[in-house]
Amino acid sequence: MRSVAGFTILELVIATALTLLLTGALFGLVDPARGGFHTQPEASDMHQRLRVAVDALTRDLLMAGAGVAPGAAPPVAPYRVGRIAGDADAGVFYRPGVIGVTYVPSSDAGPTSRTYYLRDDPSTEVPQLMRYDGIETDSPVVDHLVELDFAFFDDSQTPLDPAVLQDGPWAPSDPDVGMFDADLLRIRRVRVTLGVEAALAAMRGGGAFFTREGTSTSMRRYVPDRELQFDIALRNVDR
């Protein structure tokens, strides 16, 4: 004989509790995967922006001094170099986070320059690595760059004091080049420090891992800032 009795209230409560428990556990497993699904593309994009910045700076720094007569102009300078708003013309010979590079790109061309600097545009709230072509154009290279720093070395392992690079003695006599601190000719190596942030504010939080705070409140949605440091030896200068 089969019983026709149904489930008791206690059995229904236990079954419902077990169902909710299992469902909650499944959602707990799925949610971190969803967070990774959103953060991994952003992390990959940050690495790509770092690669672009490194490639641009490395390419010009390796050319620094090529084709320029020794002592005629510094291969690298810690300020803006060029025709428009040149720092040397205004008596400014050092700016943190700025580097000007001078070289001759080919045998039938004159000296050219490139200046890299960090711009934080309040209107867009997007910090950018900028490149000035030495003539009239300032162009963005990488967005969401939050750190740019340069240290300069001679043949020693100690970075040159910024004060040494802006106190004279002064050179050269060529009016087309402009005056510069002769200590710039001692530079043999440049150390570059770069930092990028997540483009989405929803991927940034607060604290030491972020230069600029975002809106994320969950560590599963955090993409901390990335920093990279590398050295470039100036291969076109006399040693």
Backbone bond lengths (Angstrom), bond angles and torsions (degrees), N, CA, C in turn:
res aa  C-N    CA-C-N  psi(-1)  N-CA   C-N-CA  omega(-1)  CA-C   N-CA-C  phi
1 M - - - 1.448 - - 1.541 109.56 -
2 R 1.306 119.57 136.61 1.463 123.66 176.71 1.525 110.29 -97.91
3 S 1.363 114.53 141.98 1.457 118.68 178.42 1.520 109.49 -80.45
4 V 1.297 116.26 139.95 1.467 121.67 177.87 1.530 111.08 -99.19
5 A 1.339 116.67 8.31 1.467 119.52 -178.60 1.529 110.42 -71.62
6 G 1.344 118.55 144.02 1.469 123.05 178.42 1.516 111.94 -88.75
7 F 1.355 115.63 -167.14 1.465 120.64 178.38 1.509 109.70 -77.99
8 T 1.300 115.00 145.92 1.463 119.08 174.90 1.524 109.34 -80.44
9 I 1.323 116.50 165.09 1.463 121.86 178.04 1.528 110.38 -60.93
10 L 1.316 116.37 -39.98 1.456 120.52 -179.90 1.518 111.42 -62.28
11 E 1.342 115.96 -42.04 1.468 119.49 178.48 1.523 111.66 -64.56
12 L 1.330 116.80 -40.12 1.466 120.07 178.17 1.528 111.59 -64.51
13 V 1.338 116.21 -40.68 1.467 119.64 179.64 1.527 110.34 -64.48
14 I 1.328 116.82 -43.62 1.467 120.12 179.59 1.519 111.37 -63.83
15 A 1.354 116.02 -43.98 1.467 120.16 179.22 1.520 111.45 -62.67
16 T 1.328 116.98 -41.58 1.468 120.60 178.85 1.527 111.03 -64.74
17 A 1.344 116.75 -41.78 1.459 120.81 179.65 1.522 111.40 -62.62
18 L 1.338 115.44 -43.35 1.457 119.23 178.61 1.528 111.23 -63.42
19 T 1.322 116.47 -40.72 1.467 120.45 179.12 1.526 111.00 -62.21
20 L 1.341 116.13 -45.50 1.469 119.95 179.25 1.524 111.54 -64.42
21 L 1.342 116.02 -38.11 1.454 120.12 179.32 1.523 111.67 -63.33
22 L 1.336 115.66 -45.85 1.460 119.65 179.18 1.527 111.87 -66.01
23 T 1.336 116.61 -40.09 1.465 120.46 179.07 1.524 111.12 -63.15
24 G 1.349 115.91 -43.62 1.459 119.83 178.18 1.513 112.25 -61.70
25 A 1.352 116.02 -40.00 1.466 119.70 178.27 1.518 111.30 -64.10
26 L 1.334 117.41 -39.34 1.465 120.73 178.87 1.518 111.34 -64.92
27 F 1.349 116.39 -43.62 1.462 119.01 177.91 1.522 111.10 -64.03
28 G 1.335 117.67 -34.74 1.457 120.66 177.07 1.514 112.40 -63.31
29 L 1.341 116.56 -32.83 1.458 120.01 177.55 1.514 112.02 -77.22
30 V 1.321 116.59 -33.45 1.464 121.37 -176.07 1.523 111.35 -76.96
31 D 1.351 118.18 -35.65 1.461 120.73 -173.38 1.522 113.20 -62.39
32 P 1.366 120.47 -44.80 1.469 118.12 175.44 1.517 113.12 -60.70
33 A 1.319 116.35 -35.09 1.468 118.96 178.06 1.524 110.49 -65.13
34 R 1.337 116.08 -38.32 1.472 119.28 177.05 1.514 110.64 -64.87
35 G 1.363 117.14 -39.40 1.457 119.78 178.17 1.515 111.24 -62.78
36 G 1.346 116.39 -43.06 1.458 119.61 177.44 1.509 112.45 -64.43
37 F 1.313 117.05 -34.57 1.465 121.39 178.88 1.524 110.66 -61.55
38 H 1.345 116.74 -34.89 1.463 120.03 -179.22 1.527 112.22 -85.04
39 T 1.340 118.14 -34.71 1.464 119.94 -173.89 1.520 113.81 -82.99
40 Q 1.330 118.36 -31.00 1.459 119.87 -176.30 1.532 113.28 -62.20
41 P 1.337 119.63 -43.84 1.476 117.87 176.72 1.517 112.44 -61.14
42 E 1.336 117.25 -36.63 1.463 120.06 178.94 1.524 110.85 -67.26
43 A 1.337 117.05 -41.53 1.467 120.53 177.79 1.530 110.64 -62.87
44 S 1.323 116.97 -40.52 1.469 120.47 178.34 1.519 111.26 -64.25
45 D 1.329 116.54 -38.44 1.460 120.62 178.83 1.527 110.75 -65.71
46 M 1.334 117.52 -36.98 1.458 120.46 177.82 1.524 110.99 -64.17
47 H 1.321 116.73 -42.26 1.467 119.98 177.43 1.531 110.91 -62.95
48 Q 1.313 116.91 -38.20 1.457 120.23 179.15 1.526 110.74 -65.62
49 R 1.333 117.58 -40.23 1.463 120.20 177.90 1.524 111.45 -65.56
50 L 1.317 116.46 -37.07 1.461 119.08 175.01 1.524 111.18 -62.29
51 R 1.329 116.39 -42.23 1.465 119.55 179.64 1.528 111.33 -62.39
52 V 1.312 117.28 -41.10 1.466 120.54 179.41 1.528 110.53 -63.87
53 A 1.334 117.01 -44.05 1.462 120.57 179.76 1.522 111.18 -64.15
54 V 1.333 116.78 -44.26 1.466 120.64 179.16 1.519 110.37 -61.67
55 D 1.323 117.52 -43.68 1.466 120.89 -178.26 1.524 111.03 -62.79
56 A 1.341 117.59 -43.98 1.462 120.66 -178.55 1.525 111.53 -64.39
57 L 1.328 116.58 -47.58 1.457 120.16 -178.78 1.528 111.66 -67.64
58 T 1.324 116.99 -41.82 1.462 120.20 -179.39 1.521 111.36 -62.91
59 R 1.320 116.28 -43.33 1.468 120.31 -178.02 1.527 111.17 -58.50
60 D 1.335 117.55 -46.34 1.465 119.62 -177.79 1.523 112.10 -76.27
61 L 1.328 118.26 -36.66 1.459 119.72 179.83 1.533 111.60 -67.19
62 L 1.312 117.66 -34.21 1.464 119.62 176.97 1.527 111.62 -68.96
63 M 1.322 117.03 -22.75 1.465 120.99 177.38 1.518 112.44 -87.77
64 A 1.318 118.28 -11.89 1.465 122.15 -173.15 1.530 111.15 -53.31
65 G 1.317 115.29 127.57 1.463 121.27 177.26 1.506 115.11 86.76
66 A 1.321 119.30 -9.81 1.465 121.58 -178.26 1.524 110.47 -63.78
67 G 1.335 116.44 128.62 1.457 121.91 176.02 1.510 115.44 76.81
68 V 1.324 118.15 -2.05 1.469 121.48 -179.63 1.521 108.67 -94.22
69 A 1.319 116.91 133.63 1.461 120.68 179.59 1.525 109.88 -59.42
70 P 1.330 118.19 136.34 1.469 121.28 -178.91 1.523 111.71 -54.93
71 G 1.332 115.28 126.67 1.454 120.78 178.29 1.509 114.66 84.20
72 A 1.331 118.12 -8.98 1.463 119.98 -178.61 1.513 111.87 -72.83
73 A 1.331 116.81 -33.35 1.460 121.32 179.96 1.523 107.85 -157.37
74 P 1.319 118.17 149.38 1.463 119.18 178.61 1.530 110.14 -73.27
75 P 1.339 118.16 136.33 1.468 119.55 176.93 1.523 112.51 -58.88
76 V 1.329 115.84 -40.71 1.465 120.60 176.75 1.516 108.27 -132.43
77 A 1.327 115.56 149.84 1.460 121.53 179.03 1.525 108.68 -142.96
78 P 1.317 117.77 142.98 1.465 120.33 -178.37 1.527 113.25 -85.72
79 Y 1.319 115.77 49.23 1.459 120.52 178.13 1.530 108.70 -163.41
80 R 1.313 116.07 174.97 1.467 122.26 -178.12 1.525 109.74 -74.93
81 V 1.335 115.46 128.82 1.461 121.98 -178.62 1.523 108.44 -119.18
82 G 1.339 117.89 128.09 1.456 120.51 177.80 1.519 111.99 155.18
83 R 1.309 115.30 -176.28 1.470 120.81 -174.69 1.512 112.90 -77.03
84 I 1.330 117.32 -33.64 1.463 121.14 -175.47 1.523 109.93 -104.66
85 A 1.318 115.03 124.06 1.466 121.64 177.78 1.516 112.29 55.69
86 G 1.344 116.57 37.59 1.458 120.09 176.14 1.522 110.61 -64.62
87 D 1.315 117.01 132.79 1.458 119.97 -175.86 1.522 112.52 -66.59
88 A 1.331 117.57 -38.87 1.460 119.70 -178.21 1.523 111.67 -60.34
89 D 1.321 116.70 -35.51 1.463 120.38 178.62 1.520 111.46 -64.36
90 A 1.337 116.04 -26.94 1.467 120.47 179.29 1.522 112.16 -96.18
91 G 1.341 117.05 6.93 1.452 120.28 179.40 1.515 114.13 77.37
92 V 1.337 117.43 19.76 1.467 121.88 177.94 1.531 107.62 -104.36
93 F 1.336 117.32 122.84 1.459 120.89 -174.51 1.527 113.12 -122.03
94 Y 1.308 116.20 9.56 1.474 118.64 174.28 1.522 109.61 -159.27
95 R 1.342 115.12 130.08 1.461 121.89 172.45 1.524 107.99 -135.78
96 P 1.313 118.89 124.84 1.471 119.98 176.41 1.531 110.30 -61.18
97 G 1.332 115.98 137.95 1.459 120.38 176.55 1.509 115.02 74.55
98 V 1.330 117.66 19.33 1.472 121.97 179.03 1.522 108.04 -129.84
99 I 1.336 116.50 139.33 1.461 120.01 175.55 1.525 109.77 -142.64
100 G 1.326 115.20 131.68 1.455 121.91 174.64 1.517 109.26 -108.83
101 V 1.316 116.88 136.45 1.468 122.99 -176.97 1.526 108.76 -122.12
102 T 1.329 116.73 131.99 1.466 121.61 -179.57 1.518 109.89 -121.58
103 Y 1.339 116.25 135.05 1.460 121.84 176.58 1.524 108.90 -164.35
104 V 1.326 115.54 169.80 1.461 122.21 176.03 1.531 106.92 -107.77
105 P 1.332 118.92 113.99 1.467 120.51 -173.92 1.517 114.67 -68.50
106 S 1.325 118.22 -27.53 1.468 120.64 179.88 1.518 108.80 -154.24
107 S 1.340 115.23 167.58 1.459 120.23 -174.91 1.525 113.20 -66.26
108 D 1.334 117.57 -24.52 1.465 120.10 -177.61 1.522 111.85 -103.11
109 A 1.327 117.13 18.86 1.459 120.74 179.91 1.516 109.96 -122.74
110 G 1.312 115.82 158.43 1.447 120.64 177.02 1.519 110.90 -88.62
111 P 1.324 117.19 176.91 1.462 120.51 179.66 1.526 111.38 -58.93
112 T 1.307 115.41 140.13 1.460 121.15 175.79 1.513 108.38 -126.09
113 S 1.294 116.75 165.45 1.459 119.85 -179.45 1.519 109.96 -141.56
114 R 1.318 114.85 154.40 1.460 123.15 173.54 1.526 107.66 -134.28
115 T 1.300 116.12 134.70 1.460 120.75 176.88 1.513 109.25 -121.97
116 Y 1.324 116.19 129.68 1.460 122.37 177.63 1.527 109.30 -110.85
117 Y 1.319 115.38 138.88 1.462 120.20 178.99 1.523 109.27 -157.50
118 L 1.310 115.72 166.78 1.458 122.40 -179.65 1.525 108.82 -101.22
119 R 1.322 116.20 127.90 1.457 120.76 177.92 1.521 109.32 -119.49
120 D 1.322 116.60 129.67 1.456 122.32 176.17 1.523 107.40 -113.86
121 D 1.326 115.51 98.24 1.458 121.27 -175.18 1.527 109.59 -81.47
122 P 1.345 119.01 113.96 1.467 120.31 -179.69 1.520 113.34 -62.37
123 S 1.326 117.05 -28.04 1.467 119.26 -177.42 1.522 112.33 -70.21
124 T 1.321 117.43 -33.37 1.462 121.18 -179.73 1.522 112.98 -104.57
125 E 1.337 116.38 -18.46 1.466 122.15 -176.62 1.532 111.67 57.25
126 V 1.332 115.18 32.98 1.463 121.23 178.02 1.525 108.26 -121.42
127 P 1.338 118.75 105.02 1.469 119.96 176.28 1.524 110.11 -68.38
128 Q 1.337 116.38 138.88 1.463 120.66 -173.96 1.522 111.23 -134.36
129 L 1.338 115.82 145.36 1.450 121.50 165.38 1.518 107.20 -80.79
130 M 1.338 116.47 121.49 1.456 121.52 -177.11 1.523 110.27 -110.40
131 R 1.343 115.04 152.10 1.466 121.43 175.83 1.530 108.76 -130.60
132 Y 1.323 114.59 123.35 1.456 121.44 176.23 1.523 108.32 -98.78
133 D 1.331 117.13 129.43 1.465 121.19 -173.62 1.520 113.81 -81.92
134 G 1.320 117.43 5.39 1.454 120.88 178.18 1.504 114.03 83.76
135 I 1.328 117.18 -5.90 1.471 120.18 -177.87 1.529 109.81 -116.50
136 E 1.344 115.98 -73.59 1.465 117.24 -176.97 1.520 114.90 -147.30
137 T 1.331 119.12 -4.05 1.453 120.76 -171.46 1.518 112.45 -116.97
138 D 1.334 115.62 128.29 1.458 122.78 170.31 1.528 107.71 -107.86
139 S 1.331 116.87 120.20 1.462 121.07 -174.78 1.524 110.42 -122.51
140 P 1.342 117.57 141.90 1.475 119.65 175.25 1.521 110.81 -73.96
141 V 1.319 115.71 140.67 1.460 122.20 177.83 1.520 110.60 -105.37
142 V 1.330 116.32 -46.80 1.461 122.24 -177.20 1.524 108.64 -142.68
143 D 1.320 116.25 136.34 1.462 121.38 174.79 1.523 111.04 -89.04
144 H 1.319 114.87 158.74 1.471 123.41 175.58 1.530 112.36 58.73
145 L 1.334 115.23 37.76 1.458 120.63 169.11 1.525 107.29 -89.33
146 V 1.327 117.73 122.11 1.465 121.15 -174.29 1.523 112.84 -111.66
147 E 1.331 117.46 -5.37 1.468 120.08 178.98 1.519 109.13 -144.88
148 L 1.332 114.99 132.31 1.463 121.60 176.08 1.525 107.06 -148.06
149 D 1.319 116.17 118.44 1.460 119.95 -177.26 1.524 109.15 -144.68
150 F 1.342 114.98 147.75 1.453 121.02 179.91 1.525 109.75 -130.65
151 A 1.320 115.39 137.43 1.464 121.95 171.90 1.520 107.19 -123.07
152 F 1.338 116.15 141.56 1.460 121.52 -173.04 1.532 109.72 -117.04
153 F 1.334 115.39 136.46 1.460 121.63 -176.16 1.532 110.09 -126.26
154 D 1.323 115.44 146.25 1.458 119.78 167.17 1.533 107.04 -95.13
155 D 1.300 119.13 -141.72 1.462 120.38 -179.26 1.529 113.17 -79.43
156 S 1.320 117.10 -3.90 1.455 120.98 178.25 1.531 109.72 -91.31
157 Q 1.333 115.21 177.85 1.457 120.74 179.39 1.528 112.22 -97.36
158 T 1.327 116.29 3.95 1.464 120.88 -178.32 1.519 109.56 -103.87
159 P 1.327 118.42 130.37 1.466 119.95 179.34 1.525 111.22 -63.50
160 L 1.311 115.59 144.60 1.454 120.88 178.27 1.524 110.28 -68.24
161 D 1.315 115.60 138.39 1.462 121.29 177.27 1.530 108.54 -66.46
162 P 1.342 118.46 129.92 1.473 119.35 178.41 1.523 113.59 -53.00
163 A 1.344 117.10 -30.44 1.464 119.20 179.92 1.523 111.78 -63.94
164 V 1.338 116.51 -31.26 1.466 120.87 -179.12 1.520 110.69 -68.15
165 L 1.324 117.08 -27.04 1.460 121.44 -174.58 1.525 113.36 -87.55
166 Q 1.320 117.64 6.39 1.464 119.06 -177.20 1.527 113.60 -144.92
167 D 1.336 116.12 18.19 1.465 118.39 -177.69 1.524 113.25 -117.11
168 G 1.354 118.16 9.91 1.448 121.24 -177.42 1.528 110.82 86.45
169 P 1.327 117.97 175.96 1.474 128.50 2.59 1.525 111.66 -67.48
170 W 1.333 114.68 157.36 1.447 120.03 -171.35 1.525 111.93 -103.16
171 A 1.341 114.48 149.36 1.462 122.65 178.33 1.530 105.94 -150.87
172 P 1.311 120.01 169.34 1.474 129.18 -7.01 1.507 108.18 -103.23
173 S 1.350 115.19 -161.55 1.458 119.68 177.06 1.523 111.64 -95.05
174 D 1.329 118.32 -8.11 1.466 122.61 -177.78 1.531 109.29 -77.79
175 P 1.343 118.60 114.97 1.465 120.51 -177.64 1.524 112.95 -68.02
176 D 1.348 117.90 -20.79 1.458 119.83 -179.77 1.524 112.22 -73.10
177 V 1.310 116.87 -23.09 1.459 120.77 -178.86 1.516 111.27 -88.39
178 G 1.318 116.46 -37.84 1.447 120.03 -176.48 1.518 110.92 91.57
179 M 1.303 115.24 159.28 1.456 120.41 -177.42 1.524 110.61 -73.58
180 F 1.341 116.61 144.94 1.454 121.41 174.00 1.523 109.24 -150.47
181 D 1.301 116.26 161.44 1.461 121.92 178.19 1.524 108.45 -72.98
182 A 1.324 116.66 125.12 1.462 120.74 -177.29 1.526 112.50 -63.40
183 D 1.320 117.94 -19.37 1.470 120.18 177.84 1.521 112.16 -65.98
184 L 1.329 117.31 -17.66 1.460 119.80 176.76 1.528 111.04 -63.83
185 L 1.342 116.77 -24.84 1.454 120.12 179.08 1.525 112.44 -73.13
186 R 1.327 116.59 -9.51 1.469 120.43 177.04 1.521 112.46 -81.35
187 I 1.318 117.38 -15.95 1.466 120.81 -173.17 1.527 110.23 -67.76
188 R 1.314 115.70 128.53 1.451 122.20 179.19 1.537 112.64 -121.11
189 R 1.323 115.71 -16.74 1.462 119.00 -176.31 1.525 108.51 -149.77
190 V 1.329 115.50 143.64 1.464 121.81 179.16 1.524 108.47 -123.19
191 R 1.303 116.06 130.35 1.466 121.24 174.48 1.518 108.58 -102.77
192 V 1.323 115.72 125.26 1.457 122.33 -176.46 1.534 109.15 -110.68
193 T 1.309 116.05 132.94 1.458 121.74 174.61 1.519 108.64 -120.28
194 L 1.327 115.41 124.64 1.459 122.29 -179.46 1.521 110.16 -121.25
195 G 1.317 115.84 147.60 1.460 120.83 173.99 1.516 110.07 -142.38
196 V 1.328 116.70 134.45 1.455 121.28 177.98 1.528 109.29 -123.29
197 E 1.320 115.15 156.42 1.453 121.60 178.91 1.517 110.08 -121.13
198 A 1.331 115.74 164.25 1.460 120.23 173.69 1.518 109.13 -64.97
199 A 1.324 116.13 137.21 1.460 120.23 -178.67 1.516 111.66 -68.62
200 L 1.335 117.13 -32.27 1.460 121.40 -177.98 1.516 110.22 -88.68
201 A 1.317 116.82 126.56 1.466 120.34 176.86 1.521 111.11 -62.09
202 A 1.340 117.05 -26.49 1.460 121.30 179.57 1.519 112.15 -69.28
203 M 1.345 117.72 -11.10 1.455 121.79 178.22 1.530 111.94 -102.36
204 R 1.329 116.56 1.92 1.464 120.89 179.67 1.520 109.86 -116.58
205 G 1.329 114.68 142.57 1.453 119.81 177.06 1.515 110.28 -115.66
206 G 1.318 116.70 -145.75 1.452 121.77 176.48 1.512 110.10 -117.24
207 G 1.340 116.44 170.08 1.453 119.87 177.67 1.510 112.93 107.24
208 A 1.336 114.62 -170.84 1.466 121.37 -172.62 1.515 113.50 -70.12
209 F 1.317 118.42 -17.38 1.463 120.75 -177.01 1.529 112.61 -81.74
210 F 1.331 117.37 -4.63 1.464 120.16 -173.61 1.527 109.81 -132.68
211 T 1.329 115.81 128.30 1.458 120.60 174.46 1.511 110.46 -70.69
212 R 1.318 116.54 -41.75 1.465 122.01 177.08 1.524 108.05 -120.87
213 E 1.316 116.25 130.40 1.453 120.54 -177.92 1.523 111.04 -69.53
214 G 1.327 114.69 149.07 1.458 121.55 175.80 1.512 111.01 -117.34
215 T 1.327 115.90 -156.89 1.460 121.16 -175.37 1.514 113.28 -111.25
216 S 1.329 117.98 -2.62 1.460 120.06 -177.48 1.529 110.67 -71.36
217 T 1.325 116.15 138.90 1.463 122.08 177.61 1.516 111.62 -117.26
218 S 1.312 117.76 3.84 1.461 122.14 -177.93 1.517 109.86 -119.22
219 M 1.331 116.90 130.38 1.458 120.07 178.03 1.517 112.12 -63.84
220 R 1.330 116.58 -21.89 1.463 119.69 178.50 1.525 111.65 -71.71
221 R 1.310 116.67 -16.16 1.469 120.83 178.92 1.524 111.69 -109.75
222 Y 1.336 118.19 11.96 1.452 120.96 178.95 1.526 111.05 -82.36
223 V 1.332 115.98 139.03 1.464 122.58 167.18 1.524 106.07 -128.25
224 P 1.341 117.85 94.71 1.472 120.56 -176.33 1.528 111.65 -60.54
225 D 1.336 114.83 156.50 1.463 120.84 174.64 1.525 109.94 -58.22
226 R 1.328 115.79 148.46 1.456 121.88 177.32 1.527 109.12 -110.46
227 E 1.329 116.72 135.16 1.464 121.70 178.24 1.524 109.58 -122.22
228 L 1.319 115.42 142.42 1.469 121.60 179.39 1.517 108.78 -138.71
229 Q 1.328 116.26 136.41 1.463 121.74 177.76 1.528 109.01 -128.72
230 F 1.329 116.52 135.25 1.460 121.19 179.44 1.521 109.69 -150.74
231 D 1.328 115.55 157.29 1.463 122.43 -179.80 1.522 110.29 -110.23
232 I 1.334 115.13 143.64 1.467 122.01 175.38 1.526 108.18 -124.56
233 A 1.324 116.95 120.86 1.463 121.56 174.49 1.524 109.04 -84.29
234 L 1.317 116.65 132.63 1.471 120.99 -179.53 1.524 108.91 -79.77
235 R 1.297 116.52 102.42 1.473 120.86 -171.25 1.519 113.33 -80.04
236 N 1.350 118.27 -11.18 1.458 120.16 -175.83 1.526 113.13 -104.79
237 V 1.336 116.57 18.77 1.466 118.74 179.60 1.535 108.30 -111.90
238 D 1.341 114.80 154.17 1.470 120.19 178.44 1.509 109.84 -68.70
239 R 1.319 115.96 141.46 1.461 121.03 -179.06 1.527 110.77 -115.89
